[in-house]
Amino acid sequence: VMGALPIALGLGAGSLSRRPLGYAIVGGLLFSTLLTLYVVPAVYVIFDGLTAGFRQRKPAARSTLTPAEAE
């Protein structure tokens, strides 16, 4: 992000033509960072809750063998 700040701030000759590119780079980096830090862990928590719910509903598989036959 810091490397793209000179482009976004428009420092130097011909900076007016590069300023929109700098805004897009800095904005995209900040948005993707926030997305990674907040949304991705939230999705993991949601899916973990869903799989836990499915595990509770599914009955455990019972063995058809009696203990004497299993040996």
Short mmCIF file of the C-alpha atoms (twelve columns), coordinates in Angstrom:
data_MODEL
# 
_entry.id   MODEL 
# 
loop_
_atom_site.group_PDB 
_atom_site.id 
_atom_site.type_symbol 
_atom_site.label_atom_id 
_atom_site.label_alt_id 
_atom_site.label_comp_id 
_atom_site.label_asym_id 
_atom_site.label_seq_id 
_atom_site.Cartn_x 
_atom_site.Cartn_y 
_atom_site.Cartn_z 
_atom_site.pdbx_PDB_model_num 
ATOM 1  C CA . VAL A 1  0.000   0.000   0.000   1 
ATOM 2  C CA . MET A 2  2.786   2.400   0.892   1 
ATOM 3  C CA . GLY A 3  4.493   1.840   -2.461  1 
ATOM 4  C CA . ALA A 4  1.399   2.991   -4.340  1 
ATOM 5  C CA . LEU A 5  0.827   6.109   -2.237  1 
ATOM 6  C CA . PRO A 6  3.093   8.353   -4.364  1 
ATOM 7  C CA . ILE A 7  1.030   7.400   -7.407  1 
ATOM 8  C CA . ALA A 8  -2.248  8.035   -5.553  1 
ATOM 9  C CA . LEU A 9  -1.067  11.349  -4.102  1 
ATOM 10 C CA . GLY A 10 0.063   12.522  -7.524  1 
ATOM 11 C CA . LEU A 11 3.656   13.472  -6.867  1 
ATOM 12 C CA . GLY A 12 5.889   14.336  -9.810  1 
ATOM 13 C CA . ALA A 13 5.515   15.203  -13.458 1 
ATOM 14 C CA . GLY A 14 2.546   13.735  -15.291 1 
ATOM 15 C CA . SER A 15 0.914   12.763  -12.047 1 
ATOM 16 C CA . LEU A 16 -2.583  13.816  -13.059 1 
ATOM 17 C CA . SER A 17 -2.819  10.964  -15.546 1 
ATOM 18 C CA . ARG A 18 -1.559  8.372   -13.039 1 
ATOM 19 C CA . ARG A 19 -3.656  9.462   -10.060 1 
ATOM 20 C CA . PRO A 20 -6.771  7.350   -10.940 1 
ATOM 21 C CA . LEU A 21 -4.546  4.279   -11.270 1 
ATOM 22 C CA . GLY A 22 -3.094  4.979   -7.823  1 
ATOM 23 C CA . TYR A 23 -6.566  5.311   -6.336  1 
ATOM 24 C CA . ALA A 24 -7.572  1.984   -7.838  1 
ATOM 25 C CA . ILE A 25 -4.443  0.232   -6.554  1 
ATOM 26 C CA . VAL A 26 -4.647  1.610   -3.009  1 
ATOM 27 C CA . GLY A 27 -8.413  1.090   -2.787  1 
ATOM 28 C CA . GLY A 28 -8.165  -2.468  -4.080  1 
ATOM 29 C CA . LEU A 29 -5.387  -3.360  -1.657  1 
ATOM 30 C CA . LEU A 30 -7.266  -1.923  1.316   1 
ATOM 31 C CA . PHE A 31 -10.533 -3.602  0.312   1 
ATOM 32 C CA . SER A 32 -8.897  -6.999  -0.205  1 
ATOM 33 C CA . THR A 33 -7.089  -6.715  3.128   1 
ATOM 34 C CA . LEU A 34 -10.326 -5.974  4.976   1 
ATOM 35 C CA . LEU A 35 -12.082 -8.760  3.093   1 
ATOM 36 C CA . THR A 36 -9.379  -11.224 4.085   1 
ATOM 37 C CA . LEU A 37 -9.326  -10.169 7.740   1 
ATOM 38 C CA . TYR A 38 -13.078 -10.059 8.394   1 
ATOM 39 C CA . VAL A 39 -15.149 -11.892 5.800   1 
ATOM 40 C CA . VAL A 40 -13.081 -15.048 5.302   1 
ATOM 41 C CA . PRO A 41 -12.955 -15.981 9.030   1 
ATOM 42 C CA . ALA A 42 -16.682 -15.252 9.319   1 
ATOM 43 C CA . VAL A 43 -17.402 -17.657 6.448   1 
ATOM 44 C CA . TYR A 44 -15.289 -20.325 8.156   1 
ATOM 45 C CA . VAL A 45 -17.284 -19.888 11.384  1 
ATOM 46 C CA . ILE A 46 -20.581 -20.159 9.486   1 
ATOM 47 C CA . PHE A 47 -19.531 -23.344 7.693   1 
ATOM 48 C CA . ASP A 48 -18.194 -24.820 10.940  1 
ATOM 49 C CA . GLY A 49 -21.591 -24.258 12.551  1 
ATOM 50 C CA . LEU A 50 -23.356 -25.851 9.586   1 
ATOM 51 C CA . THR A 51 -21.171 -28.954 9.638   1 
ATOM 52 C CA . ALA A 52 -21.626 -29.288 13.407  1 
ATOM 53 C CA . GLY A 53 -25.386 -29.191 12.889  1 
ATOM 54 C CA . PHE A 54 -25.199 -31.912 10.250  1 
ATOM 55 C CA . ARG A 55 -23.060 -34.072 12.529  1 
ATOM 56 C CA . GLN A 56 -25.653 -33.855 15.316  1 
ATOM 57 C CA . ARG A 57 -28.531 -34.857 13.026  1 
ATOM 58 C CA . LYS A 58 -26.775 -37.829 11.467  1 
ATOM 59 C CA . PRO A 59 -27.118 -40.942 13.664  1 
ATOM 60 C CA . ALA A 60 -23.996 -42.944 14.319  1 
ATOM 61 C CA . ALA A 61 -23.608 -46.037 12.168  1 
ATOM 62 C CA . ARG A 62 -24.287 -49.163 14.197  1 
ATOM 63 C CA . SER A 63 -22.400 -52.345 13.675  1 
ATOM 64 C CA . THR A 64 -24.554 -55.330 12.725  1 
ATOM 65 C CA . LEU A 65 -22.131 -57.714 14.390  1 
ATOM 66 C CA . THR A 66 -22.436 -58.675 18.020  1 
ATOM 67 C CA . PRO A 67 -19.296 -58.492 20.143  1 
ATOM 68 C CA . ALA A 68 -18.832 -62.284 19.983  1 
ATOM 69 C CA . GLU A 69 -18.974 -62.289 16.175  1 
ATOM 70 C CA . ALA A 70 -16.610 -59.365 15.858  1 
ATOM 71 C CA . GLU A 71 -13.661 -61.300 17.270  1 
# 
